[in-house]
Amino acid sequence: MANIIVAGCGHGGLVAAIKLAEAGHSVKVYEKSPRGQIGHAQSDAFDFDTFTYADLPIAPYFKRGRNDITFFPAAADADPLTIPAFDVDSYIVDRKELIEYLIELTENAGAEVIFEKEITAPILLGNRVVGIELGDEKIYGDLVIDACGVSSPIRSKLPDFLGINRPVGKYDIVHSYRAYFNRTDAPEPRYPYQLYLQKDGTIGFSWMITEIERTDALICRFYNPDDNEILEELRDLQEKNPQMGTDMIYGGCRSVIPVCQPLGMLIADGYAAIGDCAFMTIPVKGSGITYSFKAGKMLADCVLKDTDGFFDAESLWDYQRRFFKEIGFGACHLAILKNILPYLKKEQVNELFRLKIINSNELKDIMTNTANTIFSTKGIAAIRDKIKMAGNNSTIKDILSNIVVWIGKFFVIEAAFPSKYDRNDIQKWVRRYNDFFENIKKPD
Ligand SMILES: Cc1cc2nc3c(=O)[nH]c(=O)nc-3n(C[C@H](O)[C@H](O)[C@H](O)COP(=O)(O)OP(=O)(O)OC[C@H]3O[C@@H](n4cnc5c(N)ncnc54)[C@H](O)[C@@H]3O)c2cc1C
């Protein structure tokens, strides 16, 4: 049986830890925070099939989430768009409770979770990751599963020749601020779940959800906003939403959310990246719990097939291949669509709504992470129709034409994804993948 290190209490890492410990491996999880202080102070949604896919029991207190989001452009004469209720239903859960529940499942499976241990770097022997450093302490293992989140000190210190780490660009992440305020006596709003696209695409967005007993404010920016900007935006949300009181009752935390394509290379000899560490989120909205869970199951299945215990890139390739086929390429499609945001000024966002170039069914597709209707021959024809709808707005026409070109180029990259492990072929493909996304993005 192998010694497996899980770095950080990321969701995917814990799912893999459960499965691998259940199968008899010796699994140790190292987490920098104390028990009880892990996870965001907020409630988030994840898909119904998340736990069933990972074959894990659903906690009885998980509640169903709402999903009827209304998008608000800035111009008063451009109608807001409410997306129809999702076919894919979701649970909504307090993040601290969710992570504690997963930690309990991990411990019950026989893995050890060691708190207040901050990982500082990977240990390498040639090409192979052989362990982790916790300051002066060195821990060795047969496989390191990196679930340390978006700023992982392991991934970010891997040598370039492994092809895993890539620089994080300005539009690859959003800086978030999330806080819950008391609910005033103001009547229920017409749209309880509001997403504001009221600034230039280079800035970001905000939301306001009116719940029965509280209101939920989220501010996301492509840069790290200072406290004054956060306060100003909160006041603006309060003005627009009389249901939002001024007493903060939960949260008030800042964080970073990846909103880009997944890493092109997830694995090396003795190493696998998972969850936010590998940018496994839905790029248009930064939801990553479901992806992390599913990737955790895929990784565990792959590791369990390696009965020789090599855990080298060749035996871990099946994890990467399955992830891209089931999830990763879909995430890439959304990353391509999200890529238009920084190219849009506020007026162009308004025009997209005013001219009805974007409709509620398409928004639903994007929010439910399918975008299938857009990434098809029919979808490309539909974008061509939209180019006509843009009339003489040349900026919108150019942006829509770019999407058609990007989709075409990406189809070729997707088709060239190596079906078998060959180090040279894979490194070549990863370079092509990274170059594609580098070339389409708006310069920082
Ligand atoms: C405001 C906000 C809203 C979101 N809304 C949603 C949503 O509605 N639905 C959804 O699915 N997702 C949502 N997400 C995204 C979601 O939080 C992540 O995608 C998800 O948590 C997967 O990330 P992870 O588990 O891999 O990493 P993380 O959740 O970041 O966990 C990483 C863990 O590693 C630990 N760690 C980090 N560094 C070290 C170190 N050096 N040593 C030891 N331990 C370390 C951290 O303490 C943490 O426990 C949201 C995120 C934010 C910030």
The ligand as a MOL file (V3000), in Angstrom:
LIG
                    3D

  0  0  0     0  0            999 V3000
M  V30 BEGIN CTAB
M  V30 COUNTS 53 58 0 0 0
M  V30 BEGIN ATOM
M  V30 1 C -17.0250 34.1960 -3.1300 0
M  V30 2 C -16.9710 32.8150 -3.7120 0
M  V30 3 C -18.1370 32.2300 -4.1880 0
M  V30 4 C -18.1050 30.9440 -4.7210 0
M  V30 5 N -19.2710 30.3650 -5.1100 0
M  V30 6 C -19.2650 29.0780 -5.5130 0
M  V30 7 C -20.4950 28.3850 -5.7930 0
M  V30 8 O -21.5890 28.9250 -5.6540 0
M  V30 9 N -20.4060 27.0780 -6.1700 0
M  V30 10 C -19.2180 26.4420 -6.3090 0
M  V30 11 O -19.2010 25.2810 -6.7020 0
M  V30 12 N -18.0500 27.0630 -6.0640 0
M  V30 13 C -18.0430 28.3530 -5.6620 0
M  V30 14 N -16.8570 28.9960 -5.3990 0
M  V30 15 C -15.5950 28.3210 -5.7680 0
M  V30 16 C -15.2160 27.2660 -4.7720 0
M  V30 17 O -14.9460 27.8900 -3.5330 0
M  V30 18 C -13.9750 26.4800 -5.2380 0
M  V30 19 O -13.9970 26.2560 -6.6190 0
M  V30 20 C -13.9360 25.1510 -4.5090 0
M  V30 21 O -13.7530 25.4010 -3.1560 0
M  V30 22 C -12.8250 24.2430 -4.9880 0
M  V30 23 O -11.6020 24.6910 -4.5230 0
M  V30 24 P -10.6330 23.7040 -3.7440 0
M  V30 25 O -11.4330 22.8870 -2.8130 0
M  V30 26 O -9.7660 23.0540 -4.7320 0
M  V30 27 O -9.7000 24.7490 -2.9480 0
M  V30 28 P -10.0000 25.6010 -1.6830 0
M  V30 29 O -11.4420 25.6480 -1.3540 0
M  V30 30 O -9.2860 26.9060 -1.8880 0
M  V30 31 O -9.2550 24.7920 -0.5250 0
M  V30 32 C -7.8520 24.7790 -0.4160 0
M  V30 33 C -7.4610 24.2930 0.9550 0
M  V30 34 O -6.0500 24.2290 1.0320 0
M  V30 35 C -5.6040 24.8650 2.2160 0
M  V30 36 N -4.2860 25.4190 1.9450 0
M  V30 37 C -3.9840 26.4430 1.1150 0
M  V30 38 N -2.6500 26.6760 1.1420 0
M  V30 39 C -2.1240 25.7870 2.0010 0
M  V30 40 C -0.7970 25.5340 2.4480 0
M  V30 41 N 0.2110 26.2710 2.0330 0
M  V30 42 N -0.6030 24.5270 3.3170 0
M  V30 43 C -1.6290 23.7540 3.7560 0
M  V30 44 N -2.9160 23.9750 3.3760 0
M  V30 45 C -3.1530 24.9560 2.5170 0
M  V30 46 C -6.6500 25.9620 2.4550 0
M  V30 47 O -6.6420 26.3850 3.8050 0
M  V30 48 C -7.9230 25.2240 2.0760 0
M  V30 49 O -8.4440 24.4720 3.1340 0
M  V30 50 C -16.8710 30.2610 -4.8300 0
M  V30 51 C -15.6880 30.8480 -4.3440 0
M  V30 52 C -15.7410 32.1070 -3.7840 0
M  V30 53 C -14.4720 32.7160 -3.2360 0
M  V30 END ATOM
M  V30 BEGIN BOND
M  V30 1 1 1 2
M  V30 2 1 2 3
M  V30 3 2 2 52
M  V30 4 2 3 4
M  V30 5 1 4 5
M  V30 6 1 4 50
M  V30 7 2 5 6
M  V30 8 1 6 7
M  V30 9 1 6 13
M  V30 10 2 7 8
M  V30 11 1 7 9
M  V30 12 1 9 10
M  V30 13 2 10 11
M  V30 14 1 10 12
M  V30 15 2 12 13
M  V30 16 1 13 14
M  V30 17 1 14 15
M  V30 18 1 14 50
M  V30 19 1 15 16
M  V30 20 1 16 17
M  V30 21 1 16 18
M  V30 22 1 18 19
M  V30 23 1 18 20
M  V30 24 1 20 21
M  V30 25 1 20 22
M  V30 26 1 22 23
M  V30 27 1 23 24
M  V30 28 2 24 25
M  V30 29 1 24 26
M  V30 30 1 24 27
M  V30 31 1 27 28
M  V30 32 2 28 29
M  V30 33 1 28 30
M  V30 34 1 28 31
M  V30 35 1 31 32
M  V30 36 1 32 33
M  V30 37 1 33 34
M  V30 38 1 33 48
M  V30 39 1 34 35
M  V30 40 1 35 36
M  V30 41 1 35 46
M  V30 42 1 36 37
M  V30 43 1 36 45
M  V30 44 2 37 38
M  V30 45 1 38 39
M  V30 46 1 39 40
M  V30 47 2 39 45
M  V30 48 1 40 41
M  V30 49 2 40 42
M  V30 50 1 42 43
M  V30 51 2 43 44
M  V30 52 1 44 45
M  V30 53 1 46 47
M  V30 54 1 46 48
M  V30 55 1 48 49
M  V30 56 2 50 51
M  V30 57 1 51 52
M  V30 58 1 52 53
M  V30 END BOND
M  V30 END CTAB
M  END
